Amino acid sequence: SQFYSFTAKDIHGQDVSMEKYRGKVVLIVNVASECGFTDVNYRELVALHNKYSKEGLAILAFPCNQFGKQEPKRNYGIYRFAVDYYGVQFDMFSK
């Protein structure tokens, strides 16, 4: 599959090959800290990660400011928000 040939920058600016996720069930999701669904979405994503990550679920969160300008923060601010408020442990990528 072509998916595994892609790379993306993680929230800290490091290149991540999608090959890392081969053999896993991958949920790719757009996130934003100022969306009306932010709280419920992050809580549900964290619950999914906690319940299924050991069984092979990988959540890949991609922040985006393109839908209603709902993610104005820079990468470090996005990371701190997700970790400090929701305890995010799944993989986050650069905006």
Secondary structure, DSSP 8 states (H G I E B T S, - for coil): -GGGG-EEEBTTS-EEEGGGGTTSEEEEEEE-TTSTTHHHHHHHHHHHHHHHGGGTEEEEEEE-STTTT---S-HHHHHHHHHHHH---SEEB--
